[in-house]
Amino acid sequence: MKLFGLPALAAVSLFSSLIAGTAGAQTAIQAGEWETTEKTTMEGVQPMPPSSKKVCLKADEAQLERLLFPTPDEIKQHGCKYEPGARKAGMLTATLTCPPNDQTPGVTAKAEITYTQTSYQGLGQLEAADKSGTTLKGKSELSGKRLGDCPK
């Protein structure tokens, strides 16, 4: 999800690319090939087509956060802050906050995801604000499923 311009695409993309790999405990899932899907809508912006991608998670990176968020290094590089929510069985909640800069708006993204070892689904709430104070709000429907072993 990156919200740009505040072209909405920039903030929405930033969210997608900023929501994975985080400090603290990780949420274990099965390793293998995963397909992730995201459909994002922003207030006052033409609907964006859903996006989908396949990701191969090796055993040492088989965590739900790896599918949802950027790596901790990427989060730091953008000056962002990741805050995990209360831990509950089958539920992941987290907030990612990134300050605005000259190229992209500031973004606050909150995710609430239900998951099993082989699938997940949930919602993300977005708010993007540029340096002038212009704000956009939106939401993302997030889902994913394990397809099987990674291709050779």
C-alpha positions in Angstrom: 0.0 0.0 0.0 1.7 3.2 -1.0 0.2 6.7 -0.9 1.8 9.0 -3.3 1.2 12.4 -4.3 -0.2 12.6 -1.9 -0.9 10.9 -4.8 -2.6 8.1 -3.1 -0.5 5.5 -4.7 2.6 6.7 -2.9 1.2 6.3 0.5 -0.4 3.0 -0.3 2.8 1.7 -1.8 4.8 3.0 1.2 2.4 1.1 3.6 2.8 -2.1 1.7 6.4 -1.8 1.5 6.7 -0.7 5.0 4.7 -3.2 6.9 7.1 -6.4 7.4 10.0 -7.8 9.3 10.0 -6.2 12.7 11.6 -6.1 16.0 10.3 -8.3 18.7 8.6 -11.7 18.5 7.7 -12.8 15.1 4.5 -14.7 14.1 5.5 -18.1 12.7 3.8 -19.5 9.6 4.7 -22.4 7.3 7.6 -21.9 4.9 6.9 -22.3 1.2 5.4 -20.3 -1.7 2.8 -17.8 -0.6 0.4 -15.7 -2.7 -0.5 -12.4 -1.2 -3.4 -10.1 -2.3 -4.1 -6.5 -1.4 -7.0 -4.3 -2.4 -6.6 -0.6 -1.3 -9.1 2.2 -1.5 -8.4 5.8 -0.6 -10.9 8.7 0.0 -11.3 10.9 -3.1 -9.0 8.8 -5.3 -10.0 6.6 -8.2 -10.1 2.9 -7.1 -6.8 1.1 -7.5 -6.8 -2.4 -8.9 -6.0 -5.2 -6.5 -2.4 -6.3 -6.4 -1.2 -9.9 -6.0 2.3 -11.4 -5.7 4.0 -14.7 -5.0 6.7 -14.9 -2.3 8.9 -17.8 -1.4 9.6 -18.0 2.3 12.5 -20.1 3.4 12.3 -21.8 6.9 14.4 -19.0 8.5 12.1 -16.3 7.3 8.7 -18.0 7.6 6.9 -15.2 9.6 3.7 -13.4 8.9 5.4 -10.1 9.3 7.7 -10.9 6.3 4.7 -11.1 4.1 3.1 -7.9 5.4 5.9 -5.5 6.2 9.3 -4.3 5.0 12.5 -5.6 6.8 13.6 -3.8 10.0 16.4 -2.2 8.0 14.0 -0.8 5.4 11.8 0.5 8.2 14.8 2.3 9.8 16.0 3.6 6.4 12.7 5.4 6.0 12.7 6.8 9.5 9.6 4.7 10.4 8.5 3.2 13.7 6.9 -0.3 14.0 4.8 -1.1 17.0 3.4 -4.6 17.5 0.0 -4.8 19.2 -1.1 -7.1 22.0 -0.3 -10.7 21.2 -3.3 -13.0 20.8 -3.5 -16.5 19.4 -4.5 -16.3 15.7 -4.4 -12.5 15.6 -1.7 -10.0 14.6 -2.1 -6.3 15.2 0.5 -3.7 14.5 1.0 0.0 13.7 3.6 1.5 11.4 4.3 5.2 11.4 6.5 7.0 8.9 7.2 10.8 8.8 6.7 12.8 5.6 9.7 13.8 3.5 10.1 15.7 0.2 9.1 12.7 -1.9 6.4 11.0 0.1 3.7 11.8 2.6 3.8 10.7 6.2 1.9 7.5 6.7 0.2 5.8 9.7 -0.8 2.3 8.9 -2.7 0.0 11.3 -3.2 -3.7 10.5 -5.4 -6.3 12.1 -4.9 -9.7 10.7 -6.3 -13.2 11.6 -4.1 -16.0 10.6 -3.4 -19.8 10.6 -0.1 -21.5 9.6 -1.2 -21.5 5.9 -3.4 -18.4 5.4 -4.3 -14.9 6.6 -6.8 -12.2 6.1 -7.5 -8.8 7.6 -7.8 -5.1 7.2 -5.3 -2.2 7.2 -6.3 1.4 7.9 -4.2 4.1 6.3 -3.7 7.8 6.9 -1.3 9.8 4.8 -0.4 13.4 5.3 2.0 15.6 3.4 4.0 18.5 4.9 1.3 21.0 4.0 -1.2 19.1 6.1 -3.3 17.5 3.3 -4.6 14.2 4.5 -5.9 11.1 2.8 -7.5 8.1 4.5 -8.0 4.7 3.2 -8.2 1.0 3.9 -6.7 -2.2 2.5 -8.1 -5.7 2.4 -5.2 -8.1 2.9 -5.1 -11.8 2.3 -2.7 -14.6 1.6 -2.4 -18.3 1.4 0.3 -20.9 1.2 0.4 -22.5 -2.3 2.9 -25.3 -1.5 6.6 -25.7 -1.6 8.8 -23.1 -3.3 9.5 -23.8 -7.0 13.0 -25.2 -7.6 
